[in-house]
Amino acid sequence: MTLQDSAAADPQAAASKLSSLALVVIDMQRDFCSPGGYADQAGLDVARLAEPIARIAELLAAARCFGMLVVHTREGHLPDLSDCPPHKLLRSRNAGAAIGSAGPLGRLLVRGEYGHDFVDALHPQPGEWVIDKPGYGAFYATDLQQRLQMRGITQLVLCGVTTEVCVHSSLREAVDRGYACTVVSDATAASDPALQAPALAMVAVEGGILGAVMDSASVLRQWAQAGAASCLQSQQRPTSHDQVSYQALYNPPLEPFA
């Protein structure tokens, strides 16, 4: 059965399967993924942290086509650093990348600076949420919880960087608030490659204590199985800047609806 066949059979039910789900893109900022940013100044391999960009672009293009809620988070601080805890500032200094210090992309992890903004390939589109957060988690000191509740969101699909810090912090905050979560394995990256597998493994222990772990192809297939009737009915296709192929997405080997 093709996606078109599934959606045509019951378009309203198919489209509603994605209405309670949000794609959350964690901290895909120049400060973490580009040369000269915070992570680069701290000695991290920004090429590794940029590796998920292509997979995240595929997820974004699909979510937009399907009319899903998309949330982008940015870690950063006010220019006077009044929202940066002293210990966090000290830790950044010890790492060789003091928050607020001058760098090639502007002051490190300071809101409004060039480095604080998103990488070009993953810029939000109009109507997508941008959550500016001073901490590692997406819920701390933000209004994300209230906004998700107002939209009736109960499921989150998380991707971004870094797997072991901001993705995990956001995941744990979400689980404690009752959200069903999925982490996209190949759309995340750890600061140290040795941390990626353990960070993902601990999500699924005890029957998925922190949620599920899936690769991007499986997530896209699951979304396709769920419907996307509104996208199909309007015959939308990704724009050129998405730079993804929808051949597999629009004609996947689908299983029948449960």
Stockholm file with secondary structure:
# STOCKHOLM 1.0

chainA/1-258         MTLQDSAAADPQAAASKLSSLALVVIDMQRDFCSPGGYADQAGLDVARLAEPIARIAELLAAARCFGMLVVHTREGHLPDLSDCPPHKLLRSRNAGAAIGSAGPLGRLLVRGEYGHDFVDALHPQPGEWVIDKPGYGAFYATDLQQRLQMRGITQLVLCGVTTEVCVHSSLREAVDRGYACTVVSDATAASDPALQAPALAMVAVEGGILGAVMDSASVLRQWAQAGAASCLQSQQRPTSHDQVSYQALYNPPLEPFA
#=GR chainA/1-258 SS CCHHHHHHHSHHHHHHTTTTEEEEEECCBHHHHSTTSHHHHTTCCHHHHHTTHHHHHHHHHHHHHHTCEEEEEEECBCTTCTTSCHHHHHHHHHTTCCTTCCCTTSSTTBTTSGGGSBCGGGCCCTTCEEEEESSSSSSTTSSHHHHHHHHTCCEEEEEEECIIIIIHHHHHHHHHTTCEEEEEEEEEECSSHHHHHHHHHHHHHHHHTTCEEECHHHHHHHHHHHCCHHHHHHTCCCCGGGCCCCHHHHSCCCCCCC
#=GC SS_cons         CCHHHHHHHSHHHHHHTTTTEEEEEECCBHHHHSTTSHHHHTTCCHHHHHTTHHHHHHHHHHHHHHTCEEEEEEECBCTTCTTSCHHHHHHHHHTTCCTTCCCTTSSTTBTTSGGGSBCGGGCCCTTCEEEEESSSSSSTTSSHHHHHHHHTCCEEEEEEECIIIIIHHHHHHHHHTTCEEEEEEEEEECSSHHHHHHHHHHHHHHHHTTCEEECHHHHHHHHHHHCCHHHHHHTCCCCGGGCCCCHHHHSCCCCCCC
//
